[in-house]
């Protein structure tokens, strides 16, 4: 499975540890930044990472910032993204089993490193249950189609004209 990991400055140390931890399971990991603790804006990290997921460049992504909330808000603006802030293994498992979450958002300032590792491992290993949950995700896809008449064009426009200050 191809997994992108990305963070803002608050999540840098957590991301670095998680990269090392996940490499032990031989997952194909892609470090999409940031690469130091210099202050940065989380949308600048979340947008390209979410686009990598919807474009199929990676299967899933893990985004880390101080609370997990900013990254999730941004990622969920991208059609096709189902980002979930998880604070324990159970929410991670449910986000995969019931919602087929393709982006995990974590809070560097609120979770200990061991808990982050357990959450990420549970999220990566948990499959989507399909069944009745597929029907619900189809409704989300229909909503996105109605809001964005051409989701592909919306994504291409975003890639061609990145968000800048």
N, C-alpha and C positions, 0 to 999 in steps of 0.2 A: 504494500500500500504506500502510495506517495503522500507524504504529509508535509505541509508548509508550517513553519513556526515563525511567528513575528511578534514584535513587542514595541512599545514605546520605551522611553528612558526608564520609567518606573519598573518595567518588567524585564529589563535586560538580564539581570543576574539569574532570575527564575528561568528565563528562556535558555540561557547558557547551560544551566544545570539540567534542564529538561532535554536539551539536545543530546547531552552525554548519556543521560538515563535511557532515552528511547533508542539510541544507537545500539545499545546492548541487545535489543530485539531485532536488529537488522532491518528496521523499516527504512525506506528511502526518504530521507529528510531533506528539506530545503529551507535554509535560513534566509528569510526575507527581510531581515533587519529588525530593528535598528542594531547597529553594531557597536554601540558604546552607551554610556550613561548621559551623554549630552542631551539636553532638553529638546524634544521634538513633539510634533503634533500627531496624535494617534490616527486621525483620518488619513494622513500621508502614508501610514503603514497598513491600515485596515483595508483601504480601497484596493490597492494592487494585489493584496493577498486574497481578498474575496473574489476579485476578477480571475485570479489564477484558478480558483475552485470552479467558478461557473464556466470557464473556458476549457476545463478538463486538463489543465497543466499539472494539477495535483488533485488527489481524491478528496482530501479534507484539509482543514487548517486549524491551528491552535493560535489564538491571539491573546496576548497578555498585556494588561496595563494595570494601573493601581487598583481599580475596583472591578475591572472586567466589563463595566457598564458602557463606557465610551466606545470601546471597540465593538461591542455587540450592537449598539445603536447604529453605528456607521455601516457595519457589515450587513445588517438586515435591510439596509436601503437598496442593496444590490439584488435585482431579480434573480431568484434561484438560490439565494443564500438562506439558510435556516441556522442562525447563530444562537447559541444557548450559553448563558452564564451559569456555570455549575459551581457549587460550593461543597460538594461531597460526591462520593462514588455513586450513590443512589440517583442523584439528579443527573449525573453523567450518563448512567445506564438508561434512564428513562428518556433522556434527550435523544438517544440513539434508537432505542426500541420503539418508541411511540412517535417521535418527530423526525426521525432520520436526520438529525442535526448534522450539518456538514462543516460547521465551524464551532469550535469550543472556545469560550472566552473565560479567562481566569483572572483572578484578582491577586496581583503580586503583593499588595500591602495587607491583605486580609487572610491569606492562606499560608500555612507553613510548607516548606519544601517537600516534606514527606507526603503530606496530603495532596499537594499538586501532582506529585508523581503517581499516586494511587488514582486520582481523578482522571488523569490523562490515560493511564493504562486501561482503566475501566471503559473509558469513552472509545478508545481505539479498538478494543476487543469486542465490544458489544455490537451485534448485528441489528439491523432494522427488522422488526417483526412482520411488516407488511399487513395483510388482512385488512381489518377495519381501519387501520391507520393509513393505508394507502389512499382510501377514499377521502380522508381528511386532508392529506397532502395535495391531492388533486384539486380540492377546493381552494387551497392556497395558490396553486399554480393558475387556476382560473382567475382568481383575484388579481394576481400579478399581470396576467394577460389583459385584463380589463383596464387596469391602471396604466399599463405600458403597452399600447397597442402593438408595438414591435419591440419586444425585449432585446432581441439581438441587435437592433439598431441602437437602442439606448445604451447597451454595453459598448458597442463600437464607438459611439460618440464620447462616452466617458474615457475610453482608452485613447482616443485621438486628442481629446482636450482635457487633460488632467485638472483636478481641482488645485488651484493655487491661491495663496493669500492675496 
